[in-house]
Amino acid sequence: MRKIISSALLCVIALLTGGCSQNFKDINAEEPSSEAYEISYTQVPTEQNVEISIPQQPSELVNTAIHNNEHNIYNGNIANEEIRMIITRTDDDLSAACITRSGKEKTFHGKLKKDADGFTLDAGAGDFLDAIINAGSNDEIIIKGEGTIDKNEAVFTLSPNTFFPIGEDTNNYYFDLGYDAKSAERFANLIKTSVNDKTAFAKLIRYPISINTDGGSVFIENETDMLETYDDLFGQSDFKNIIEQMYTKYMFANYMGICVEDGIIWYNQDSVGEYKITTINLP
């Protein structure tokens, strides 16, 4: 106790005489200078220096006109020629091809537009198509545009015909229906080139067959019957003229078979895998 009191008295005396000031400095840590601290910080971005990129999604009109992950088939014309076109879409990427009634073909690659409801297709060698998609008064899809084909300026129009899913074989637009597009197209060419040769045409038919006319159905039992009635059946109608100009690619198809020119002919595979005409509807 005596030591504590003595120490306290000594401290008071020293304080009064100024002798304790040095002792307080020794006890307390030296005050840090401003140079002892470096504050590290990261600038928080402001609205002016932030860029947020949001991918633009195709509009509902585009998705209706060109189904994603599908083969889209259209009827139309480029310049003065009627065409059948296929556009295969995978997200924004497009591949396309068209065929005329005379069999002339052209292939394209392209993309959906980012700033409009449309697309561009490039065929190389300066040939291209620039399209805009519109909805008509009855919500029908109308695709119009312009471009250069065979080095000539051309306008074009397209309207949807049918759609097929992209299957495991992306080059076979009939894949999900179980048909092979290449062999189906070869048979379509046989129909087109044989229609004026009754013997060759008769061999393309699966018998018996009923041929539908305005006056009713005509039953044809076999190839001999077909040869005997061919001229009477097909000579008085536009049937041969239509078949001579038919498209041989990108035709409508379903579980019943493949359709030529809005149903004038249907054909399908038989039990051994050969294509045969199964239905004829005279115009």
HELIX and SHEET records of a PDB file:
HELIX    1   1 ARG A    2  THR A   17  1                                  16    
HELIX    2   2 SER A   21  ILE A   27  1                                   7    
HELIX    3   3 SER A   34  ALA A   36  5                                   3    
HELIX    4   4 GLU A   47  ASN A   49  5                                   3    
HELIX    5   5 GLU A   60  ALA A   65  1                                   6    
HELIX    6   6 PHE A  175  LEU A  177  5                                   3    
HELIX    7   7 ALA A  181  SER A  194  1                                  14    
HELIX    8   8 LYS A  198  ALA A  202  1                                   5    
HELIX    9   9 GLU A  223  PHE A  234  1                                  12    
HELIX   10  10 PHE A  239  GLU A  244  1                                   6    
HELIX   11  11 GLU A  261  GLY A  263  5                                   3    
SHEET    1   A 9 GLU A  70  ILE A  78  0                                        
SHEET    2   A 9 GLU A  81  THR A  90 -1                                        
SHEET    3   A 9 ASP A  93  THR A 100 -1                                        
SHEET    4   A 9 GLU A 105  LEU A 112 -1                                        
SHEET    5   A 9 GLY A 118  GLY A 124 -1                                        
SHEET    6   A 9 ASP A 127  ALA A 135 -1                                        
SHEET    7   A 9 ILE A 141  ILE A 149 -1                                        
SHEET    8   A 9 ASN A 152  PRO A 165 -1                                        
SHEET    9   A 9 GLU A  70  ILE A  78 -1                                        
SHEET    1   B 6 GLY A 216  ILE A 220  0                                        
SHEET    2   B 6 ILE A 209  THR A 213 -1                                        
SHEET    3   B 6 TYR A 275  ASN A 281  1                                        
SHEET    4   B 6 ILE A 265  GLN A 269 -1                                        
SHEET    5   B 6 GLY A 257  VAL A 260 -1                                        
SHEET    6   B 6 ALA A 253  ASN A 254 -1                                        
END                                                                             
